[in-house]
Amino acid sequence: MKFAPGYRRFAVPAFLGALLAAFVFPPAGAVLLGLGAFVLWFFRDPERSPPEESGVISPADGHVSVIRAEDGRIRVGVFMNVTDVHVNRAPVSGTVRDVTHRPGAHKPAFSKDSDKNERVDIEVVTDEGDEYEVSQIAGAFARRIHPYVATGDELERGDRIGHIDFGSRADVLLPEGFSSDDVVVEKGESVRAGETVLAKR
């Protein structure tokens, strides 16, 4: 099993604390051992295989929480619960045109107010000239967004593009020309990063 970068920062202290506590207060050692195991599980980074079926695939594991029109374009958002894999993936192949960090609030990622949360926007241009945007949005407990990509990077559909620590949301802003009829998922539907098709035309 692979793990997302940064897992050692949380797991190592928990395991070291468990080792020390085992000799002083075993119940605390057991709690810290469980905490370390949870961190490893949370930062898991399983392999994914994009479907042969064409279309825009989900950037995140979780449940669809947003489907709405926005300045003539369609936004599809996926809420990641603490139990979901938090590694995000490229919905389409293309070239990264820009990566922008926007400071903001830390409201619950499933709420409407989360649109004002801290975020990283990754703009991608396909070979056909279509423009997509993936937004990694922090949640109430997520204080660190970790993009893996930079301007000029070439992405293949399903490539890893970053992760967010502990509860968050990932959106895809579809290019002009997509309509709500092209979205093939519904609010509340469970999706998997790099595998579930969100929209196609």
TORZA-485225 format. One line per field, with one value per residue (C-alpha): chain; residue number from 1; z, y, x. Coordinates in nm, 3 decimals. Example, Ala and Ser with C-alpha at 12.3 -4.5 7.8 and 13.67 -1.06 7.14 Angstrom:
BEGIN
mol A,A;
seq 1,2;
c3 0.780,0.714;
c2 -0.450,-0.106;
c1 1.230,1.367;
***
This chain:
BEGIN
mol A,A,A,A,A,A,A,A,A,A,A,A,A,A,A,A,A,A,A,A,A,A,A,A,A,A,A,A,A,A,A,A,A,A,A,A,A,A,A,A,A,A,A,A,A,A,A,A,A,A,A,A,A,A,A,A,A,A,A,A,A,A,A,A,A,A,A,A,A,A,A,A,A,A,A,A,A,A,A,A,A,A,A,A,A,A,A,A,A,A,A,A,A,A,A,A,A,A,A,A,A,A,A,A,A,A,A,A,A,A,A,A,A,A,A,A,A,A,A,A,A,A,A,A,A,A,A,A,A,A,A,A,A,A,A,A,A,A,A,A,A,A,A,A,A,A,A,A,A,A,A,A,A,A,A,A,A,A,A,A,A,A,A,A,A,A,A,A,A,A,A,A,A,A,A,A,A,A,A,A,A,A,A,A,A,A,A,A,A,A,A,A,A,A,A,A,A,A,A,A,A;
seq 1,2,3,4,5,6,7,8,9,10,11,12,13,14,15,16,17,18,19,20,21,22,23,24,25,26,27,28,29,30,31,32,33,34,35,36,37,38,39,40,41,42,43,44,45,46,47,48,49,50,51,52,53,54,55,56,57,58,59,60,61,62,63,64,65,66,67,68,69,70,71,72,73,74,75,76,77,78,79,80,81,82,83,84,85,86,87,88,89,90,91,92,93,94,95,96,97,98,99,100,101,102,103,104,105,106,107,108,109,110,111,112,113,114,115,116,117,118,119,120,121,122,123,124,125,126,127,128,129,130,131,132,133,134,135,136,137,138,139,140,141,142,143,144,145,146,147,148,149,150,151,152,153,154,155,156,157,158,159,160,161,162,163,164,165,166,167,168,169,170,171,172,173,174,175,176,177,178,179,180,181,182,183,184,185,186,187,188,189,190,191,192,193,194,195,196,197,198,199,200,201;
c3 0.000,-0.092,0.137,0.054,0.134,0.486,0.667,0.876,1.034,1.203,1.226,1.369,1.680,1.751,1.723,1.929,2.194,2.195,2.251,2.545,2.698,2.685,2.974,3.173,3.109,2.871,2.802,2.665,2.458,2.306,2.218,2.054,1.864,1.732,1.638,1.442,1.260,1.175,1.029,0.803,0.692,0.629,0.415,0.207,-0.165,-0.358,-0.728,-0.958,-1.322,-1.531,-1.729,-2.103,-2.127,-2.228,-2.004,-1.712,-1.413,-1.045,-0.880,-0.539,-0.345,-0.164,-0.240,-0.495,-0.296,-0.562,-0.914,-1.027,-1.307,-1.248,-1.495,-1.784,-1.676,-1.467,-1.135,-0.986,-0.629,-0.429,-0.048,0.111,0.450,0.696,0.590,0.220,0.037,0.024,-0.274,-0.567,-0.934,-1.272,-1.428,-1.780,-1.966,-2.044,-1.949,-1.619,-1.706,-1.353,-0.986,-0.753,-0.374,-0.231,0.145,0.312,0.588,0.721,0.719,0.696,0.342,0.290,0.366,0.119,0.303,0.207,-0.126,0.072,0.222,0.162,-0.169,-0.445,-0.802,-1.074,-1.430,-1.702,-2.081,-2.298,-2.639,-2.789,-2.614,-2.353,-2.017,-1.692,-1.332,-1.033,-0.691,-0.374,-0.093,0.275,0.534,0.902,1.014,0.697,0.738,0.472,0.098,-0.085,-0.466,-0.645,-0.976,-1.113,-1.418,-1.737,-1.605,-1.843,-1.689,-1.792,-1.697,-1.347,-1.247,-0.885,-0.849,-0.470,-0.137,0.152,0.521,0.707,0.555,0.252,-0.096,-0.455,-0.743,-1.120,-1.316,-1.657,-1.975,-2.171,-2.384,-2.108,-1.975,-1.673,-1.910,-1.967,-1.595,-1.542,-1.160,-0.903,-0.570,-0.294,-0.531,-0.420,-0.654,-0.674,-0.772,-1.109,-1.191,-1.177,-1.481,-1.374,-1.713,-2.084,-2.411;
c2 0.000,0.346,0.643,1.010,1.235,1.375,1.072,1.038,1.378,1.238,0.864,0.866,1.075,0.853,0.532,0.671,0.789,0.445,0.281,0.507,0.492,0.112,0.113,0.390,0.367,0.085,0.207,0.534,0.331,0.138,0.462,0.609,0.286,0.301,0.665,0.580,0.301,0.539,0.791,0.524,0.419,0.780,0.854,0.537,0.586,0.288,0.236,0.332,0.250,0.509,0.355,0.306,0.488,0.851,1.138,1.353,1.134,1.216,1.394,1.248,0.963,1.056,1.168,1.422,1.732,2.004,2.016,2.370,2.623,2.891,3.173,2.959,2.653,2.347,2.272,1.921,1.892,1.580,1.584,1.365,1.225,1.131,0.767,0.838,0.827,1.188,1.165,1.364,1.273,1.447,1.430,1.471,1.466,1.799,2.063,2.249,2.617,2.754,2.653,2.918,2.915,3.120,3.180,3.164,3.024,2.667,2.597,2.238,2.120,1.992,2.333,2.609,2.844,2.620,2.806,3.073,2.824,2.808,2.636,2.550,2.589,2.387,2.500,2.238,2.281,1.975,1.912,2.011,2.348,2.278,2.446,2.263,2.363,2.133,2.296,2.137,2.293,2.274,2.179,2.251,2.031,2.029,2.289,2.172,2.133,1.959,2.001,1.777,1.965,2.291,2.511,2.334,1.978,1.726,1.518,1.192,1.119,0.968,1.097,1.200,1.579,1.628,1.549,1.729,1.648,1.537,1.610,1.832,1.877,1.855,2.023,2.008,2.315,2.176,2.367,2.577,2.362,2.118,2.140,1.986,1.718,1.602,1.524,1.151,1.146,1.278,1.454,1.204,0.945,0.768,0.815,0.703,0.917,0.826,0.577,0.718,0.920,1.246,1.397,1.320,1.461;
c1 0.000,0.126,0.071,0.022,0.322,0.326,0.188,0.505,0.441,0.131,0.203,0.558,0.475,0.173,0.375,0.665,0.420,0.257,0.596,0.681,0.335,0.336,0.586,0.417,0.042,-0.052,-0.408,-0.269,-0.024,-0.312,-0.495,-0.184,-0.122,-0.476,-0.428,-0.112,-0.294,-0.579,-0.332,-0.181,-0.529,-0.633,-0.325,-0.367,-0.310,-0.449,-0.389,-0.674,-0.744,-0.933,-1.220,-1.192,-1.524,-1.469,-1.568,-1.460,-1.372,-1.403,-1.110,-1.197,-1.350,-1.669,-2.023,-2.139,-2.238,-2.255,-2.401,-2.472,-2.438,-2.175,-2.119,-2.234,-2.032,-2.119,-1.950,-1.951,-1.823,-1.732,-1.733,-1.468,-1.560,-1.286,-1.327,-1.259,-0.925,-0.803,-0.565,-0.704,-0.668,-0.683,-1.031,-0.889,-0.558,-0.399,-0.145,-0.151,-0.187,-0.190,-0.198,-0.341,-0.369,-0.656,-0.669,-1.009,-1.226,-1.247,-1.620,-1.749,-1.674,-2.030,-2.186,-2.275,-2.037,-1.743,-1.725,-1.537,-1.290,-0.917,-0.852,-0.608,-0.735,-0.563,-0.639,-0.594,-0.608,-0.667,-0.510,-0.846,-0.833,-1.100,-1.038,-1.110,-1.048,-1.002,-1.045,-0.908,-1.112,-1.020,-1.282,-1.341,-1.051,-0.843,-0.571,-0.327,-0.380,-0.097,-0.098,0.152,0.151,0.293,0.240,0.346,0.307,0.154,-0.124,-0.279,-0.638,-0.632,-0.287,-0.241,-0.261,-0.257,-0.419,-0.587,-0.544,-0.857,-1.197,-1.252,-1.402,-1.278,-1.463,-1.444,-1.548,-1.640,-1.550,-1.794,-2.018,-2.108,-2.463,-2.634,-2.767,-2.407,-2.360,-2.414,-2.410,-2.657,-2.621,-2.551,-2.406,-2.089,-1.790,-1.427,-1.129,-0.985,-1.258,-1.614,-1.727,-1.894,-1.981,-1.951,-2.075;
***
